[in-house]
Amino acid sequence: MSDTAYRAHVRPCRGDPGAEGGAVLVQDRLFVGGEWVPPATGATIDVVSPYTERVVARVPGAAAADVDQAVAAARAAFEGGPWPRTPPDERADVLQRAAALLHERRAEIADLITLEMGSPTLFSQFVQVPAPVRTLRAYARLAREFPFQEERGNRARSLLVHEPVGVVAAIVPWNTPLLVTMSKVAPALAAGCTVVVKPAPEAPLDANVMAEAFAAAGLPPGVLSVLPAGREVGEHLVRHPGVDKVAFTGSTATGRRIAALCGERLARVSLELGGKSAAIVLDDAPLEETVAGLLPLAFVNSGQACVAQTRVLVSRRRHDEFVEAFAEAAAAQPVGDPADPATVIGPLAAARQRDRVEGYVAVAQEDGAKVVTGGGRPPPPPPSPACATTCASLGRRCSARSWRSSPTTTRTRPWPSPTTRTTAWRARCGPPTSRPASTWPDGSARAPIR
């Protein structure tokens, strides 16, 4: 379907009560099997600006019947359609064309992501859109280079054939929506799979633009569907017998549930689950350089990133000076309108996220931590941002609940007492899915810290 045809189903309306007199982007079709079709029900999803807390868009909410339709289209396209049987070079051409179309609309997509989930505009412009475009191009190159057929053996010759898995369900979060979506969609399409994407209800707008780009790039009918929906519909997709593989990025709790459901029917599943990364500051780390390097890692995307360095382990002898320097730097971060290029820390994606952050700050204080900067809400007009918060844990006790802190909250903690024989690498307080730690100065091998 052409760009013009899709835009016919997008109506920018003024005077919508939900927007309190503002403009609301209304979409009334779902992208199912390569076509923009009416949804099975009249359910809608209100997209709320995290900055103004007003409705800025309204999209159809997919139902179980829409999932059934999308999976049926994907199944038919995989079993009898051309895509799995298209030569890899030709599949790569489609991916390259889609990447070019997304690149052409990069400013529009960046604005949509900032609108729907509050990503600071510079992060949207330089990461949220360029990174998925690079990802798509990388898998296009890989499709041309990957040995889908390999001959092996010496005397007894064997032919190893890599075949597409089938129908893939891609379930993505709201924090880096297009990037995570592309990390699932691009390899699946490059391999010849068909895909049903379920964007998070908080951030469905960019996924519809992605669907439009793939359709315009020549992706055959049935190969791709986009179904914005909540958890119940997502579970229906995971359980669906027509789905061969589930790819999920999100919370550990939801990942456990998805793994259990896939295990019931022995479906393939890949999980990228949340964790809290630790930064280790060694005694010889230069203070100014370390703080300057850690600050953007801690508060990237307003702290809403699985790789954010939200735990800092500092030796007792450096602890106080590091806390003072880091708190001063954190307090200087501009907080405000995510559409303002001067803003470094924008709003959290939803009021519940803000409430969760505030709850973790309270828990940290109950556990003996001291708030050294931030810890509250910025002044009006933005009702949902949380200030950049730094807590210093001065005691020996490490509470798992307070260390599993939320976005925009960074905790520093001294290593155990000098008499404890341990290494900083083993001083773990986070969940088992924590991301790799960083070491300051730059990760050279060190003797155990005692």
C-alpha positions, 0 to 999 in steps of 0.5 A, spaced: 500 500 500 502 506 498 504 512 503 498 516 500 493 510 502 496 509 509 495 516 510 488 516 508 487 512 515 490 517 519 486 523 521 489 529 525 483 532 529 482 538 533 478 539 539 478 532 541 476 532 548 481 527 550 486 532 548 483 538 552 482 542 545 489 540 542 491 536 536 490 528 536 492 523 531 487 518 530 488 512 526 483 507 525 486 501 521 490 495 523 496 493 519 494 486 518 498 481 513 500 487 509 493 491 508 490 496 512 484 493 515 478 495 520 480 492 527 475 486 529 472 490 535 471 498 536 477 498 542 482 503 542 488 505 545 489 512 547 497 514 547 498 519 552 504 524 552 508 523 558 510 530 558 503 533 558 499 527 560 494 529 555 492 524 549 496 525 543 494 520 539 488 514 538 489 507 535 485 501 534 487 496 540 488 489 537 483 483 539 484 476 539 480 476 533 486 480 530 491 476 532 488 470 529 487 474 522 494 476 522 497 469 524 493 466 519 496 471 514 503 470 516 502 462 516 499 462 509 505 467 507 510 462 510 507 456 507 505 458 500 507 465 499 514 467 495 518 470 501 521 464 504 523 462 497 525 468 495 533 468 494 536 472 500 539 477 495 532 479 493 530 479 500 536 484 502 534 488 496 527 489 500 530 490 507 535 496 504 529 499 500 525 499 507 531 502 510 532 508 505 524 509 506 525 510 514 531 514 513 528 519 509 522 519 514 527 520 520 525 526 523 518 524 523 519 518 526 523 521 531 518 526 533 513 521 534 517 517 538 518 523 543 511 524 542 509 517 544 514 515 550 517 522 552 524 520 549 529 527 549 529 529 542 536 529 541 536 522 543 530 520 538 534 524 533 541 521 534 539 514 536 532 512 536 531 512 529 538 511 526 540 505 530 534 501 527 536 503 520 543 501 521 540 495 524 536 493 518 542 495 513 546 490 517 541 484 516 540 486 509 548 485 508 548 479 512 542 476 508 547 477 502 553 474 505 550 468 510 551 461 507 544 459 507 547 452 504 554 449 506 557 443 504 561 439 510 565 433 511 571 430 507 569 423 504 562 423 506 559 429 504 553 433 507 549 439 505 547 443 511 541 447 509 539 453 514 531 454 513 527 460 516 523 458 522 516 460 520 512 465 523 515 469 529 511 473 534 515 479 536 513 483 542 517 489 544 517 494 549 516 502 549 523 505 551 527 504 545 521 501 540 523 502 533 530 499 535 528 493 539 522 492 534 528 492 528 532 487 532 527 482 531 524 484 525 530 485 521 533 478 522 527 474 521 525 477 515 532 476 512 532 469 514 525 468 510 520 468 516 514 472 517 512 476 523 507 479 527 509 485 531 506 487 538 508 494 540 507 496 547 500 500 547 504 506 550 508 507 543 505 504 537 506 510 532 513 508 530 511 501 528 505 503 524 510 508 520 515 502 519 509 497 517 508 503 511 516 503 509 516 495 509 509 495 504 512 501 500 519 497 499 515 491 496 514 486 502 509 481 499 502 480 502 502 476 509 509 477 511 508 483 516 503 485 521 503 490 527 498 489 532 498 494 538 495 491 544 496 490 551 498 483 555 492 479 554 492 480 547 500 479 547 499 472 551 494 470 546 499 471 541 504 467 545 499 461 546 497 461 538 499 454 535 500 458 529 506 461 531 513 458 531 518 462 535 517 468 540 522 473 541 520 478 547 524 484 550 521 486 557 521 485 564 524 478 567 517 477 570 513 477 563 519 473 560 518 467 565 511 467 563 512 467 556 518 462 557 513 457 561 507 458 555 512 457 550 515 451 554 508 448 554 508 447 547 515 446 545 515 453 541 522 456 540 523 463 544 528 468 545 528 473 551 532 479 552 530 481 560 531 487 564 537 488 569 541 493 573 548 494 570 553 495 575 559 500 574 565 499 578 570 505 580 577 503 582 581 507 586 586 509 580 580 512 576 580 519 575 574 523 578 572 528 573 573 523 567 569 518 570 563 522 572 563 525 565 563 518 562 558 515 567 553 520 567 550 519 560 551 512 561 546 512 567 541 517 565 541 515 557 534 516 555 532 519 561 534 513 565 529 508 561 534 503 558 536 496 560 543 498 559 543 504 563 549 504 569 544 505 575 549 501 580 556 504 581 560 500 586 566 505 589 571 503 594 570 506 601 576 511 600 573 514 594 566 513 596 565 520 599 568 524 593 565 520 588 558 521 591 559 529 591 562 529 584 556 525 581 551 528 585 553 535 583 553 533 575 547 529 576 543 536 579 546 540 573 542 535 568 537 539 564 530 536 566 524 538 562 520 538 555 523 532 551 521 536 545 526 541 547 534 540 544 536 543 551 533 537 555 537 531 557 532 528 562 525 528 559 519 525 563 518 518 564 514 514 559 508 513 564 505 516 570 506 509 573 513 509 571 514 515 575 510 512 581 515 506 581 521 510 581 518 514 587 517 508 590 524 505 589 527 512 592 523 511 598 525 504 599 532 506 598 531 511 604 528 505 608 534 501 607 539 507 609 540 510 603 541 518 603 538 522 597 544 527 595 540 530 589 533 530 586 528 525 589 522 529 587 518 532 582 520 538 578 516 544 578 510 545 573 508 545 568 511 538 566 507 533 571 510 526 570 518 527 569 522 525 575 528 529 577 535 525 576 536 522 583 542 519 586 542 515 592 548 514 596 548 507 600 553 508 606 551 502 610 554 495 609 547 492 608 545 491 601 537 490 600 535 487 593 529 491 593 532 497 593 538 496 588 533 494 583 532 501 582 528 504 577 530 509 571 533 516 573 535 513 580 542 511 580 545 508 587 552 508 589 555 503 594 562 502 597 565 495 596 565 491 603 570 493 608 577 492 607 578 486 611 573 482 606 576 478 601 572 479 595 572 482 588 568 488 586 566 483 580 563 478 585 559 484 589 552 483 586 546 485 588 542 485 582 537 480 579 540 474 575 539 478 568 543 484 570 547 487 564 555 487 564 558 491 568 563 497 566 570 498 570 573 505 571 578 506 568 577 502 562 576 495 564 583 493 564 584 486 568 586 487 575 588 483 581 582 482 586 580 488 590 581 486 598 
